[in-house]
Amino acid sequence: MPVVATTLELLAGHGPLGPVWWRYGRPGRHSLLEALEDPDNRAAYELRQAAREDERHKAHQELMDSLVCADCGDVPEEESTWVYGRRVEWARRPGGRCRPCHKDREERLERLEAARTANARLRPCWTCRGSIGGKADSKLELREEARPDRLEYPGCVQACIAKDLGPLVLPVPTKRELVAALASTPDDPWWEDRVLHAKLYPARGRRV
């Protein structure tokens, strides 16, 4: 049985339906209906439960929003962990990637490392004498395996185009070099290209 109380002054100022009632065991002033309402009935419990569910859903959604994929922008519905046997290989983290993007990135990095290794074994760039693939992680790095006949890394190619220097043509082998090549292969990584260029391009107007 609820016990409520008020004062004549409050009744005179706000009337019996205004917020003039105190209910014992509950803080603050209430209207008569609010003061007489039972806060522990089923409807009140369901309201409190719904409020708690809303809070949990809000917290969950904030967490999922923090796990948005850095590549494709996908927002997950649940936290995701990729498990192989007993070992966790991948888990979605803030600022990370979804599983497909994560897998695609890993494969691209593997291909890039393979290309870097292969390019490091090739002869260097004719112009800068650096790696034919260029500096790792640079803007113009060659991210695929260079063809065996490639002579310059992409940055040197662009620089020559900007200066309108025309195609690169290697120096013509000298008579001494040609005679020496009959006895043994010259110690020149560009030898075969120099011989080929001598056949394909005239000596006049060369860019060396």
C-alpha positions as CSV (number, residue, x, y, z in Angstrom):
1,M,0.0,0.0,0.0
2,P,1.7,3.3,-1.1
3,V,1.9,6.1,1.4
4,V,1.8,9.6,0.0
5,A,1.9,13.1,1.5
6,T,1.8,16.7,0.5
7,T,1.2,20.2,2.1
8,L,-1.7,22.6,1.8
9,E,0.6,25.2,0.4
10,L,1.6,22.9,-2.6
11,L,-2.0,21.9,-3.1
12,A,-3.1,25.5,-3.3
13,G,-0.3,26.4,-5.7
14,H,-0.5,23.4,-8.1
15,G,-3.7,21.5,-7.4
16,P,-4.1,17.9,-6.5
17,L,-2.9,16.7,-10.0
18,G,0.3,18.7,-10.0
19,P,3.7,17.5,-8.8
20,V,3.0,18.0,-5.2
21,W,3.1,14.5,-3.8
22,W,5.9,12.6,-2.0
23,R,5.8,8.9,-1.8
24,Y,7.6,7.3,1.1
25,G,10.6,5.3,-0.1
26,R,10.9,7.3,-3.4
27,P,12.8,10.5,-3.9
28,G,11.4,13.7,-5.4
29,R,7.8,15.1,-5.9
30,H,5.4,13.4,-8.3
31,S,1.9,13.8,-9.6
32,L,-0.7,11.8,-7.8
33,L,-0.8,9.1,-10.5
34,E,3.0,8.8,-10.6
35,A,3.1,8.6,-6.8
36,L,0.5,5.9,-6.7
37,E,2.0,3.9,-9.5
38,D,3.8,0.7,-8.5
39,P,7.4,0.8,-10.0
40,D,7.8,-2.9,-9.5
41,N,4.9,-4.2,-11.7
42,R,5.4,-6.2,-14.9
43,A,5.1,-3.2,-17.2
44,A,7.7,-1.2,-15.3
45,Y,10.1,-4.2,-15.3
46,E,9.7,-4.6,-19.1
47,L,10.4,-0.9,-19.6
48,R,13.6,-1.2,-17.5
49,Q,14.5,-4.4,-19.4
50,A,14.0,-2.6,-22.7
51,A,16.1,0.3,-21.6
52,R,18.9,-2.1,-20.6
53,E,18.6,-3.9,-24.0
54,D,18.8,-0.6,-25.8
55,E,22.0,0.3,-23.9
56,R,23.6,-3.1,-24.7
57,H,22.6,-2.7,-28.4
58,K,24.1,0.8,-28.5
59,A,27.3,-0.4,-26.9
60,H,27.5,-3.3,-29.3
61,Q,26.9,-1.1,-32.3
62,E,29.6,1.3,-31.1
63,L,32.0,-1.6,-30.9
64,M,31.0,-2.8,-34.4
65,D,31.4,0.7,-35.8
66,S,35.0,0.8,-34.4
67,L,35.7,-2.5,-36.4
68,V,34.8,-1.0,-39.8
69,C,37.1,-2.4,-42.5
70,A,39.9,0.0,-43.4
71,D,39.7,-1.1,-47.1
72,C,36.1,-1.8,-48.1
73,G,34.2,0.0,-45.3
74,D,32.3,-3.1,-44.2
75,V,30.8,-2.9,-40.7
76,P,30.5,-6.4,-39.1
77,E,27.4,-7.6,-37.3
78,E,29.5,-9.6,-34.8
79,E,33.1,-9.8,-33.7
80,S,35.0,-12.1,-36.0
81,T,38.0,-14.4,-35.3
82,W,39.6,-16.7,-37.8
83,V,40.8,-19.9,-36.1
84,Y,42.9,-22.6,-37.6
85,G,43.0,-25.6,-35.4
86,R,43.8,-24.2,-31.9
87,R,45.7,-21.2,-33.3
88,V,44.1,-17.8,-34.0
89,E,45.4,-16.6,-37.3
90,W,43.4,-13.4,-37.6
91,A,41.1,-11.3,-35.5
92,R,39.2,-8.2,-36.5
93,R,40.5,-5.1,-34.6
94,P,39.8,-1.4,-34.7
95,G,41.5,0.1,-37.8
96,G,41.9,-3.4,-39.3
97,R,40.3,-5.3,-42.2
98,C,37.5,-7.8,-42.8
99,R,38.6,-11.3,-43.5
100,P,38.4,-11.1,-47.3
101,C,40.3,-7.8,-47.4
102,H,42.8,-9.2,-44.9
103,K,43.3,-12.3,-47.0
104,D,43.6,-10.3,-50.2
105,R,46.2,-8.0,-48.6
106,E,48.3,-10.9,-47.3
107,E,48.3,-12.4,-50.8
108,R,49.3,-9.1,-52.4
109,L,52.1,-8.7,-49.9
110,E,53.3,-12.2,-50.7
111,R,53.3,-11.4,-54.4
112,L,55.1,-8.1,-53.7
113,E,57.8,-9.8,-51.7
114,A,58.3,-12.5,-54.4
115,A,58.6,-9.7,-57.0
116,R,61.1,-7.8,-54.9
117,T,63.2,-10.9,-54.5
118,A,63.1,-11.7,-58.2
119,N,63.9,-8.1,-59.2
120,A,66.8,-7.9,-56.7
121,R,68.4,-10.9,-58.6
122,L,68.1,-9.2,-62.0
123,R,70.7,-6.8,-63.4
124,P,70.4,-3.2,-62.0
125,C,68.7,-0.2,-63.7
126,W,70.9,1.1,-66.5
127,T,70.4,4.7,-65.6
128,C,70.6,4.8,-61.8
129,R,72.3,1.5,-61.2
130,G,69.8,0.8,-58.4
131,S,67.4,-2.1,-58.2
132,I,65.3,-2.6,-61.4
133,G,62.3,-2.6,-59.1
134,G,63.1,0.6,-57.4
135,K,63.2,1.5,-53.7
136,A,60.8,-0.6,-51.5
137,D,57.5,1.1,-50.7
138,S,58.3,4.1,-52.9
139,K,55.5,5.5,-55.0
140,L,57.0,4.2,-58.3
141,E,58.2,0.8,-57.0
142,L,57.7,-1.9,-59.6
143,R,55.2,-4.2,-57.8
144,E,55.5,-7.1,-60.2
145,E,58.4,-9.2,-61.5
146,A,60.3,-7.3,-64.2
147,R,60.7,-8.8,-67.6
148,P,64.2,-10.0,-68.4
149,D,64.7,-7.3,-71.1
150,R,63.7,-4.4,-68.8
151,L,66.5,-1.8,-68.6
152,E,65.2,0.9,-66.2
153,Y,63.1,1.1,-63.1
154,P,59.8,3.1,-63.6
155,G,61.1,6.3,-62.0
156,C,64.0,6.5,-64.5
157,V,61.6,5.8,-67.3
158,Q,59.3,8.6,-66.2
159,A,62.2,11.0,-65.8
160,C,63.4,10.3,-69.4
161,I,59.9,10.8,-70.8
162,A,59.6,14.1,-68.9
163,K,62.9,15.3,-70.6
164,D,61.7,14.0,-74.0
165,L,64.9,11.9,-74.3
166,G,63.3,9.2,-76.4
167,P,63.8,5.4,-76.0
168,L,66.9,4.1,-74.2
169,V,69.5,2.6,-76.6
170,L,72.6,1.0,-75.1
171,P,76.1,1.6,-76.4
172,V,77.3,-0.3,-79.4
173,P,79.8,-3.1,-78.4
174,T,83.4,-2.1,-79.5
175,K,85.4,-4.3,-81.8
176,R,87.6,-5.4,-78.9
177,E,84.5,-6.4,-76.9
178,L,83.2,-8.4,-79.9
179,V,86.5,-10.2,-80.3
180,A,86.7,-11.0,-76.6
181,A,83.1,-12.3,-76.7
182,L,84.2,-15.0,-79.1
183,A,86.4,-16.5,-76.4
184,S,84.2,-16.0,-73.3
185,T,81.0,-14.4,-72.3
186,P,81.6,-10.8,-71.4
187,D,81.2,-9.8,-67.7
188,D,78.5,-7.3,-68.6
189,P,74.9,-7.8,-67.5
190,W,73.6,-5.7,-70.4
191,W,75.8,-7.5,-73.1
192,E,73.0,-9.3,-74.9
193,D,70.9,-6.1,-75.0
194,R,73.8,-4.1,-76.3
195,V,74.3,-6.5,-79.1
196,L,70.6,-6.5,-79.9
197,H,70.3,-2.7,-79.8
198,A,73.3,-2.5,-82.2
199,K,71.3,-4.5,-84.7
200,L,68.0,-2.8,-84.2
201,Y,69.1,0.9,-83.9
202,P,71.5,3.0,-86.0
203,A,74.5,4.5,-84.2
204,R,73.5,8.1,-85.1
205,G,71.0,9.9,-82.7
206,R,71.4,7.4,-79.9
207,R,70.6,8.2,-76.3
208,V,73.1,6.4,-74.1
